[in-house]
Amino acid sequence: MNSGMWMRRGAVVFGTTFLSFALVACGTTPGGAGQQQSEGGMFGCKGLPNSQGKNAAIGAVAGAVLGGVIGNRVADNRGVGTRNGALLGALSGALIGSQYKASISLTEMPDGSVKMNIPGSLLFETGQSAVKPAFQQTLDQVAKSLREYCGLRARVVGHTDDVGGDAANDKLSMARAQSVMHYLQGQGVRSSNLSAEGRGEREPIAPNDSADGRAQNRRVEIFVSESN
């Protein structure tokens, strides 16, 4: 083998080695889909599709999943297949195995986020803020989705009915939101991607003049969005 051939072979080997290092540094491997290291540093994560075509495909799948699994609990789904179709699909997937899926609603929000509305009776005992053991498996799946896709943020908002004083309701709603947030954090979701707010009785979704209305108002909402 002449010197020119050795030089060409050496260049190929060097180029291949350099490319492999570059791909690893970027979070990809030759011949496979790239995965970024999650922000939590413990799990691999992947990006949500960001093109309208990909979102449309995922939105279609999400619509089928939601229609077959969560029934009519999806509110305002006009945006499926656009900005939040991928998010809706990810969160609906988290609810597939939950025994509480029929009671949890997913709503697309104008800002591109998805709101998960969870009745307080599923999460907590009366007057308490600790997450019920029976609901932890569902939150485990929500946490898994938050870890699976890079850059997802979750804002947890607690609400109460109008029974009791304002100060007590503000305190309880905040304690419940923080309890859910801390549970998600304990399942590996990075704390910088989580926040909690307590709104007390100030944002009812039903009249507080009946037991059913008050039950609807006692809730926790998880707003999931992509970070900018």
C-alpha positions in Angstrom: 0.0 0.0 0.0 1.5 3.3 -1.1 1.9 6.4 1.1 -1.0 8.2 -0.6 -3.5 5.4 0.3 -2.3 5.3 3.9 -2.9 9.0 4.1 -6.4 8.7 2.7 -7.2 5.9 5.1 -5.9 7.9 8.0 -8.0 10.8 7.0 -11.1 8.6 6.9 -10.5 7.1 10.3 -9.8 10.6 11.8 -12.9 12.0 10.2 -15.1 9.1 11.4 -13.7 9.4 14.9 -14.2 13.2 15.0 -17.8 12.8 13.7 -18.6 10.2 16.4 -17.3 12.6 19.1 -19.3 15.4 17.7 -22.5 13.4 17.6 -22.1 12.2 21.1 -21.5 15.8 22.2 -24.7 16.8 20.5 -26.6 14.0 22.1 -26.9 11.9 19.0 -25.5 8.6 17.8 -24.8 7.5 14.2 -27.7 5.7 12.6 -30.2 6.5 15.4 -32.5 9.2 16.7 -30.8 11.7 18.9 -31.6 11.9 22.6 -30.7 14.8 24.8 -29.7 14.3 28.4 -32.6 15.5 30.5 -32.3 18.7 32.5 -32.6 16.6 35.7 -29.4 14.7 34.7 -30.9 11.3 35.5 -33.0 10.5 32.5 -32.7 10.7 28.7 -35.3 13.0 27.1 -36.5 13.9 23.7 -37.9 17.0 22.1 -41.6 17.4 21.2 -42.1 17.7 17.4 -42.1 21.4 16.6 -43.2 21.4 13.0 -46.9 21.8 12.1 -46.8 18.7 10.0 -45.5 16.6 12.9 -47.8 18.2 15.3 -50.7 17.5 13.0 -49.8 13.8 13.0 -49.4 13.6 16.8 -52.6 15.7 17.2 -54.5 13.1 15.2 -53.2 10.3 17.3 -54.0 12.3 20.4 -57.5 12.8 19.3 -58.0 9.1 18.8 -56.5 8.3 22.1 -58.5 10.9 23.9 -61.7 9.9 22.2 -61.3 6.3 23.1 -59.7 6.6 26.5 -60.9 9.8 28.2 -64.2 10.1 26.4 -65.8 13.5 26.5 -63.5 14.9 29.2 -61.5 16.9 26.7 -62.5 20.6 26.6 -61.9 23.0 23.8 -59.9 20.8 21.5 -60.0 23.1 18.5 -56.2 23.4 18.5 -55.4 19.7 18.2 -52.7 19.4 15.5 -51.3 22.8 16.0 -49.2 24.2 18.8 -50.2 21.9 21.6 -51.2 18.8 19.8 -47.9 17.1 20.9 -48.4 18.2 24.5 -52.0 16.9 24.5 -50.8 13.6 23.1 -48.1 13.2 25.7 -50.4 14.0 28.6 -53.2 11.8 27.4 -50.7 9.0 27.1 -49.9 9.5 30.8 -53.5 9.0 31.7 -54.2 5.8 29.7 -53.5 3.4 32.6 -55.1 5.6 35.3 -58.2 4.4 37.0 -59.2 8.1 37.4 -58.9 9.0 33.7 -62.6 9.6 33.3 -62.5 12.2 36.0 -59.5 14.2 34.7 -60.0 16.7 31.9 -57.4 18.1 29.5 -57.9 21.6 28.1 -55.9 23.3 25.4 -55.1 26.9 26.4 -54.7 29.9 24.1 -51.0 30.2 25.0 -50.2 26.7 23.7 -50.1 25.0 27.1 -52.4 22.2 28.2 -54.3 22.3 31.5 -54.9 19.1 33.4 -57.8 19.5 35.8 -57.8 17.1 38.8 -60.7 17.0 41.3 -59.4 17.6 44.8 -61.3 14.6 46.1 -59.0 12.3 44.0 -55.8 13.9 45.4 -56.5 14.6 49.0 -58.5 13.7 52.1 -60.9 16.4 53.4 -58.9 19.3 54.8 -55.6 17.6 54.1 -52.7 18.4 51.7 -50.9 15.0 51.4 -51.3 13.2 48.1 -53.5 10.1 48.6 -51.5 6.9 48.0 -54.1 5.7 45.6 -53.4 8.7 43.3 -49.7 8.5 43.4 -49.5 6.0 40.5 -51.3 8.6 38.2 -48.9 11.3 39.3 -46.0 8.9 38.6 -47.1 8.7 35.0 -47.5 12.5 34.7 -43.9 12.9 36.1 -42.7 10.3 33.5 -44.1 12.4 30.7 -42.5 15.6 32.1 -39.2 13.8 32.2 -39.6 12.1 28.8 -39.8 15.4 26.8 -37.1 17.9 27.2 -38.0 21.4 28.4 -41.5 20.8 29.7 -42.6 23.0 32.6 -45.5 22.4 34.9 -47.3 25.1 36.9 -49.4 23.6 39.7 -52.4 25.7 40.9 -54.5 24.8 43.9 -58.2 26.0 44.3 -60.8 25.6 47.0 -64.5 26.2 47.4 -65.9 29.2 49.5 -66.3 27.3 52.7 -64.1 28.8 55.4 -62.2 32.1 55.6 -60.1 33.6 52.8 -56.8 33.2 54.7 -57.5 29.5 55.5 -58.5 28.7 51.9 -55.4 30.5 50.5 -53.2 28.5 52.8 -54.8 25.2 52.0 -54.8 25.8 48.2 -51.1 26.7 48.3 -50.2 23.7 50.5 -52.0 21.3 48.1 -50.3 22.8 45.0 -46.9 22.5 46.8 -47.7 18.9 47.8 -48.3 18.0 44.1 -45.2 19.9 43.0 -43.0 18.3 45.6 -44.3 14.8 44.6 -43.4 15.4 41.0 -40.0 16.7 42.0 -39.5 13.5 44.1 -40.2 11.5 40.9 -37.2 13.1 39.1 -38.8 16.3 37.6 -36.3 19.1 37.9 -37.4 21.7 40.5 -36.6 24.6 38.2 -39.2 23.3 35.8 -41.9 23.3 38.5 -43.8 26.0 40.3 -46.8 26.2 42.6 -49.6 28.7 43.2 -52.6 28.9 45.6 -55.7 30.7 44.4 -58.0 29.9 47.3 -61.6 30.4 46.4 -61.0 33.3 44.0 -61.4 31.4 40.7 -64.5 29.1 40.9 -65.5 27.1 37.8 -69.0 26.4 39.2 -71.5 28.1 41.6 -70.7 27.5 45.3 -74.4 27.2 46.1 -74.5 23.4 45.8 -72.4 20.4 47.0 -71.6 19.5 43.3 -70.5 23.0 42.5 -68.3 23.2 45.6 -66.8 19.8 44.7 -65.9 21.1 41.2 -64.2 24.2 42.7 -62.0 22.1 45.0 -59.4 21.1 42.4 -55.7 21.2 41.3 -54.8 22.3 37.8 -51.5 21.4 36.2 -50.5 23.7 33.3 -47.9 22.0 31.2 -46.0 24.0 28.6 -42.7 24.0 26.6 -40.0 26.4 27.8 -39.0 29.1 25.4 
